[in-house]
Amino acid sequence: AIKPGIEPNKVVCWGGHAITDDEYEYCKEVGYRLGLRKIDIITGCGPGAMKGPMKGALIGQSKQRIQGGRFIGITEPGIIAAESPNPIVNELVIMPDIEKRLETFIRLGHGVIVFPGGVGTMEEILYLLGILLDNGNCDIPFPVVMTGNENSRSYFEKIDQFIKNTLGESAANRYQIIIDDPIQVAKVIQSGLVEVTEFRKNMDDAFHFNWRLKIDDLFQQPFHPDHQSMANLDLGKDQEKHILAANLRKAFSGIVTGNVKENGIEAIEKFGPFKLTGDPMLCDEIDDLLHGFIKQHRMKLIDADYRPCYEFVAS
Protein backbone atom coordinates (compact mmCIF):
# COMPACT_ATOMS: atom_id res chain seq x y z
CA ALA A 1 0.00 0.00 0.00
CA ILE A 2 3.01 2.30 0.43
CA LYS A 3 4.34 3.47 -2.94
CA PRO A 4 6.86 6.34 -2.79
CA GLY A 5 7.14 8.96 -5.50
CA ILE A 6 3.43 9.36 -6.33
CA GLU A 7 1.99 12.82 -5.67
CA PRO A 8 -0.87 12.86 -3.11
CA ASN A 9 -4.00 11.43 -4.72
CA LYS A 10 -5.50 9.02 -2.17
CA VAL A 11 -8.78 9.87 -0.45
CA VAL A 12 -10.27 7.93 2.44
CA CYS A 13 -14.03 7.32 2.18
CA TRP A 14 -15.95 6.47 5.36
CA GLY A 15 -19.61 5.63 5.76
CA GLY A 16 -22.10 2.96 6.72
CA HIS A 17 -22.76 -0.56 5.51
CA ALA A 18 -26.56 -0.40 5.45
CA ILE A 19 -27.25 2.82 3.56
CA THR A 20 -30.27 3.37 1.32
CA ASP A 21 -30.16 2.78 -2.43
CA ASP A 22 -30.21 6.50 -3.21
CA GLU A 23 -27.38 7.14 -0.74
CA TYR A 24 -25.36 4.36 -2.37
CA GLU A 25 -25.89 5.88 -5.82
CA TYR A 26 -24.74 9.23 -4.48
CA CYS A 27 -21.57 7.66 -3.04
CA LYS A 28 -20.91 6.04 -6.40
CA GLU A 29 -21.40 9.35 -8.22
CA VAL A 30 -18.92 11.09 -5.91
CA GLY A 31 -16.46 8.26 -6.57
CA TYR A 32 -17.00 8.67 -10.31
CA ARG A 33 -16.15 12.38 -10.11
CA LEU A 34 -13.03 11.55 -8.10
CA GLY A 35 -12.01 8.87 -10.60
CA LEU A 36 -12.26 11.33 -13.49
CA ARG A 37 -9.67 13.40 -11.61
CA LYS A 38 -7.29 10.44 -11.19
CA ILE A 39 -7.95 10.17 -7.46
CA ASP A 40 -7.54 6.76 -5.80
CA ILE A 41 -9.77 5.47 -3.02
CA ILE A 42 -9.14 4.03 0.44
CA THR A 43 -12.05 2.54 2.41
CA GLY A 44 -12.81 -0.01 5.10
CA CYS A 45 -13.31 -2.38 2.11
CA GLY A 46 -16.87 -3.42 3.03
CA PRO A 47 -20.20 -2.86 1.25
CA GLY A 48 -22.43 0.23 1.16
CA ALA A 49 -20.63 3.57 1.44
CA MET A 50 -17.30 1.76 1.20
CA LYS A 51 -18.04 -0.02 -2.06
CA GLY A 52 -19.91 2.83 -3.81
CA PRO A 53 -17.00 5.31 -4.10
CA MET A 54 -14.64 2.56 -5.26
CA LYS A 55 -17.03 1.40 -7.96
CA GLY A 56 -17.66 4.94 -9.16
CA ALA A 57 -13.95 5.80 -9.19
CA LEU A 58 -13.18 2.63 -11.16
CA ILE A 59 -15.66 3.71 -13.85
CA GLY A 60 -14.34 7.27 -13.86
CA GLN A 61 -10.73 6.19 -14.19
CA SER A 62 -11.64 3.71 -16.93
CA LYS A 63 -13.33 6.46 -18.96
CA GLN A 64 -10.14 8.51 -18.70
CA ARG A 65 -8.07 5.48 -19.79
CA ILE A 66 -6.27 5.61 -16.44
CA GLN A 67 -4.55 2.33 -15.66
CA GLY A 68 -3.22 1.11 -12.34
CA GLY A 69 -5.89 2.75 -10.19
CA ARG A 70 -5.54 1.88 -6.52
CA PHE A 71 -8.50 0.75 -4.42
CA ILE A 72 -7.10 0.11 -0.97
CA GLY A 73 -9.09 -1.67 1.72
CA ILE A 74 -7.96 -1.33 5.34
CA THR A 75 -9.43 -3.74 7.86
CA GLU A 76 -8.66 -5.68 11.05
CA PRO A 77 -9.12 -9.32 12.12
CA GLY A 78 -12.52 -8.89 13.78
CA ILE A 79 -13.96 -7.23 10.67
CA ILE A 80 -12.35 -9.46 8.05
CA ALA A 81 -13.70 -12.50 9.91
CA ALA A 82 -17.25 -11.16 9.61
CA GLU A 83 -17.23 -9.79 6.06
CA SER A 84 -15.10 -10.25 2.98
CA PRO A 85 -13.66 -7.25 1.10
CA ASN A 86 -15.81 -5.88 -1.68
CA PRO A 87 -14.74 -7.01 -5.18
CA ILE A 88 -13.30 -3.62 -6.20
CA VAL A 89 -10.48 -3.78 -3.62
CA ASN A 90 -7.12 -4.51 -5.28
CA GLU A 91 -4.87 -3.82 -2.27
CA LEU A 92 -5.78 -5.19 1.15
CA VAL A 93 -4.19 -4.10 4.44
CA ILE A 94 -5.04 -5.96 7.66
CA MET A 95 -4.05 -4.12 10.84
CA PRO A 96 -3.96 -5.77 14.29
CA ASP A 97 -6.73 -3.71 15.92
CA ILE A 98 -9.24 -0.89 15.37
CA GLU A 99 -6.92 1.86 16.59
CA LYS A 100 -4.07 0.87 14.26
CA ARG A 101 -6.59 0.59 11.44
CA LEU A 102 -7.84 4.14 12.04
CA GLU A 103 -4.30 5.48 12.23
CA THR A 104 -3.45 3.79 8.93
CA PHE A 105 -6.36 5.54 7.23
CA ILE A 106 -5.02 8.92 8.32
CA ARG A 107 -1.35 8.18 7.63
CA LEU A 108 -1.92 6.77 4.12
CA GLY A 109 -4.76 9.03 2.99
CA HIS A 110 -4.37 12.63 1.89
CA GLY A 111 -7.94 13.64 2.70
CA VAL A 112 -11.22 12.18 3.96
CA ILE A 113 -14.77 12.09 2.65
CA VAL A 114 -17.47 11.07 5.13
CA PHE A 115 -20.69 9.61 3.73
CA PRO A 116 -23.80 8.75 5.79
CA GLY A 117 -23.31 6.01 8.34
CA GLY A 118 -24.06 5.27 11.95
CA VAL A 119 -22.29 5.28 15.27
CA GLY A 120 -19.24 3.56 13.79
CA THR A 121 -18.85 6.44 11.35
CA MET A 122 -19.22 8.87 14.26
CA GLU A 123 -16.36 7.08 16.02
CA GLU A 124 -14.20 7.58 12.94
CA ILE A 125 -15.10 11.28 12.77
CA LEU A 126 -14.17 11.80 16.42
CA TYR A 127 -10.89 9.94 15.93
CA LEU A 128 -9.99 12.14 12.96
CA LEU A 129 -11.00 15.41 14.62
CA GLY A 130 -9.11 14.47 17.77
CA ILE A 131 -5.91 14.13 15.76
CA LEU A 132 -6.48 17.31 13.75
CA LEU A 133 -7.23 19.30 16.93
CA ASP A 134 -3.86 18.45 18.44
CA ASN A 135 -1.73 21.61 18.52
CA GLY A 136 1.05 19.71 16.78
CA ASN A 137 -1.19 19.18 13.74
CA CYS A 138 -2.98 22.52 13.45
CA ASP A 139 -0.87 23.68 10.48
CA ILE A 140 -1.01 20.40 8.53
CA PRO A 141 -3.43 20.62 5.58
CA PHE A 142 -5.89 17.74 5.46
CA PRO A 143 -9.13 18.21 3.50
CA VAL A 144 -12.24 16.73 5.12
CA VAL A 145 -15.68 16.76 3.48
CA MET A 146 -18.91 15.35 4.88
CA THR A 147 -21.40 14.73 2.11
CA GLY A 148 -24.57 12.93 1.11
CA ASN A 149 -27.71 13.44 -0.91
CA GLU A 150 -30.57 15.66 0.23
CA ASN A 151 -32.03 12.87 2.36
CA SER A 152 -28.81 12.87 4.40
CA ARG A 153 -28.99 16.55 5.33
CA SER A 154 -30.52 15.98 8.78
CA TYR A 155 -27.89 13.34 9.57
CA PHE A 156 -25.00 15.72 8.95
CA GLU A 157 -26.79 18.61 10.65
CA LYS A 158 -27.09 16.46 13.77
CA ILE A 159 -23.40 15.56 13.68
CA ASP A 160 -22.38 19.16 13.03
CA GLN A 161 -24.45 20.36 15.99
CA PHE A 162 -22.94 17.69 18.24
CA ILE A 163 -19.38 18.60 17.26
CA LYS A 164 -19.92 22.32 17.78
CA ASN A 165 -21.60 21.78 21.16
CA THR A 166 -18.90 19.43 22.46
CA LEU A 167 -15.61 20.21 20.70
CA GLY A 168 -16.31 23.77 19.59
CA GLU A 169 -15.95 25.82 16.42
CA SER A 170 -12.27 24.95 16.07
CA ALA A 171 -13.30 21.36 15.36
CA ALA A 172 -16.07 22.41 12.97
CA ASN A 173 -13.57 24.52 11.04
CA ARG A 174 -11.64 21.38 10.10
CA TYR A 175 -14.36 20.08 7.75
CA GLN A 176 -16.88 21.17 5.14
CA ILE A 177 -20.41 19.84 4.69
CA ILE A 178 -21.57 19.62 1.07
CA ILE A 179 -25.06 18.32 0.34
CA ASP A 180 -26.13 16.77 -2.96
CA ASP A 181 -23.26 18.10 -5.09
CA PRO A 182 -20.77 15.38 -6.16
CA ILE A 183 -18.90 17.68 -8.54
CA GLN A 184 -18.28 20.27 -5.82
CA VAL A 185 -17.07 17.54 -3.46
CA ALA A 186 -14.55 16.38 -6.06
CA LYS A 187 -13.39 19.94 -6.72
CA VAL A 188 -12.89 20.67 -3.02
CA ILE A 189 -10.94 17.45 -2.54
CA GLN A 190 -8.84 18.08 -5.65
CA SER A 191 -8.01 21.58 -4.43
CA GLY A 192 -7.16 20.19 -1.00
CA LEU A 193 -4.81 17.63 -2.53
CA VAL A 194 -2.93 20.42 -4.31
CA GLU A 195 -2.47 22.14 -0.94
CA VAL A 196 -1.28 18.88 0.63
CA THR A 197 1.21 18.37 -2.20
CA GLU A 198 2.68 21.85 -1.85
CA PHE A 199 2.94 21.46 1.92
CA ARG A 200 4.75 18.13 1.63
CA LYS A 201 7.15 19.61 -0.94
CA ASN A 202 7.87 22.67 1.19
CA MET A 203 8.48 20.52 4.26
CA ASP A 204 10.51 17.97 2.30
CA ASP A 205 8.05 15.38 3.58
CA ALA A 206 7.06 12.05 2.06
CA PHE A 207 4.06 11.89 -0.28
CA HIS A 208 3.21 8.29 0.54
CA PHE A 209 2.95 8.41 4.36
CA ASN A 210 2.10 11.22 6.77
CA TRP A 211 5.11 10.96 9.09
CA ARG A 212 4.67 14.52 10.35
CA LEU A 213 1.24 13.88 11.85
CA LYS A 214 1.35 13.78 15.66
CA ILE A 215 -0.83 11.04 17.12
CA ASP A 216 -1.17 10.80 20.90
CA ASP A 217 -1.00 7.44 22.68
CA LEU A 218 -4.71 7.87 23.51
CA PHE A 219 -5.46 7.27 19.84
CA GLN A 220 -3.07 4.35 19.44
CA GLN A 221 -3.71 2.10 22.42
CA PRO A 222 -6.57 -0.41 21.96
CA PHE A 223 -9.73 0.37 23.92
CA HIS A 224 -11.73 -2.59 25.22
CA PRO A 225 -15.12 -1.38 26.48
CA ASP A 226 -16.16 -2.83 29.82
CA HIS A 227 -17.53 -1.41 33.05
CA GLN A 228 -14.10 -0.49 34.40
CA SER A 229 -12.74 1.14 31.25
CA MET A 230 -15.97 3.09 30.69
CA ALA A 231 -15.98 4.30 34.30
CA ASN A 232 -12.40 5.53 33.87
CA LEU A 233 -13.25 7.76 30.90
CA ASP A 234 -13.00 11.49 31.58
CA LEU A 235 -15.88 13.29 29.85
CA GLY A 236 -15.32 16.59 31.60
CA LYS A 237 -15.14 19.75 29.53
CA ASP A 238 -12.06 21.05 31.36
CA GLN A 239 -9.50 19.25 29.19
CA GLU A 240 -7.80 19.72 25.85
CA LYS A 241 -10.18 19.27 22.93
CA HIS A 242 -8.20 16.53 21.22
CA ILE A 243 -8.20 14.49 24.44
CA LEU A 244 -11.94 15.04 24.88
CA ALA A 245 -12.47 13.85 21.29
CA ALA A 246 -10.51 10.67 22.06
CA ASN A 247 -12.61 10.00 25.16
CA LEU A 248 -15.88 10.72 23.35
CA ARG A 249 -14.89 8.27 20.65
CA LYS A 250 -14.25 5.61 23.30
CA ALA A 251 -17.59 6.38 24.97
CA PHE A 252 -19.39 5.81 21.66
CA SER A 253 -17.48 2.58 21.18
CA GLY A 254 -18.66 1.37 24.59
CA ILE A 255 -22.25 2.43 23.97
CA VAL A 256 -22.32 0.50 20.71
CA THR A 257 -20.92 -2.53 22.52
CA GLY A 258 -23.52 -2.28 25.27
CA ASN A 259 -26.42 -1.82 22.87
CA VAL A 260 -25.79 -4.21 20.00
CA LYS A 261 -22.84 -6.55 20.67
CA GLU A 262 -23.53 -9.84 22.39
CA ASN A 263 -20.72 -9.59 24.94
CA GLY A 264 -21.71 -6.03 25.79
CA ILE A 265 -25.40 -6.84 26.19
CA GLU A 266 -24.54 -9.75 28.49
CA ALA A 267 -22.29 -7.52 30.59
CA ILE A 268 -25.05 -4.90 30.95
CA GLU A 269 -27.56 -7.57 32.00
CA LYS A 270 -25.13 -8.95 34.57
CA PHE A 271 -23.56 -5.80 36.03
CA GLY A 272 -26.01 -3.04 35.07
CA PRO A 273 -25.40 0.06 32.92
CA PHE A 274 -21.97 1.52 32.26
CA LYS A 275 -21.14 4.49 34.50
CA LEU A 276 -19.94 7.58 32.64
CA THR A 277 -18.32 10.41 34.57
CA GLY A 278 -18.15 13.98 33.34
CA ASP A 279 -20.10 17.05 32.35
CA PRO A 280 -23.93 16.62 32.30
CA MET A 281 -24.16 18.55 29.04
CA LEU A 282 -21.90 16.08 27.27
CA CYS A 283 -24.04 13.17 28.39
CA ASP A 284 -27.17 14.94 27.12
CA GLU A 285 -25.47 15.61 23.78
CA ILE A 286 -24.48 11.95 23.41
CA ASP A 287 -27.99 10.79 24.25
CA ASP A 288 -29.58 13.28 21.85
CA LEU A 289 -27.28 12.22 19.01
CA LEU A 290 -28.00 8.52 19.56
CA HIS A 291 -31.76 9.12 19.58
CA GLY A 292 -31.35 11.06 16.34
CA PHE A 293 -29.49 8.15 14.75
CA ILE A 294 -32.20 5.72 15.82
CA LYS A 295 -35.00 7.90 14.44
CA GLN A 296 -33.11 8.14 11.14
CA HIS A 297 -32.68 4.34 11.13
CA ARG A 298 -28.89 4.67 11.42
CA MET A 299 -28.84 2.14 14.26
CA LYS A 300 -30.52 -1.26 14.40
CA LEU A 301 -32.66 -0.23 17.35
CA ILE A 302 -36.27 0.89 17.72
CA ASP A 303 -36.57 4.31 19.33
CA ALA A 304 -39.50 3.31 21.55
CA ASP A 305 -37.50 0.34 22.88
CA TYR A 306 -34.22 2.18 23.31
CA ARG A 307 -32.85 2.05 26.83
CA PRO A 308 -29.46 3.68 27.44
CA CYS A 309 -26.81 1.16 28.42
CA TYR A 310 -25.08 3.81 30.51
CA GLU A 311 -25.77 6.09 33.44
CA PHE A 312 -24.21 9.46 34.02
CA VAL A 313 -22.33 10.22 37.22
CA ALA A 314 -21.54 13.91 37.72
CA SER A 315 -17.85 14.62 38.25
Secondary structure, 3 states (H helix, E strand, C coil): CCCCCCCCCEEEEECCCCCCHHHHHHHHHHHHHHHHCCCEEEECCCCCCCHHHHHHHHHHHHHCCCCCCCEEEEECHHHHCCCCCCCCCCEEEECCCHHHHHHHHHHHCCCEEECCCCHHHHHHHHHHHHHHHCHHHCCCCCCEEEEECHHHHHHHHHHHHHHHHHCCHHHHCCCEEEECCHHHHHHHHHHHHHHHHHHHHHCCCCCCCCCCCCCCHHHCCCCCCCHHHHHCCEECCCCCHHHHHHHHHHHHHHHHHHHHCHHHHHHHHHHCCEEEEECHHHHHHHHHHHHHHHHCCCCCCCHHHCCCCEEEEEC
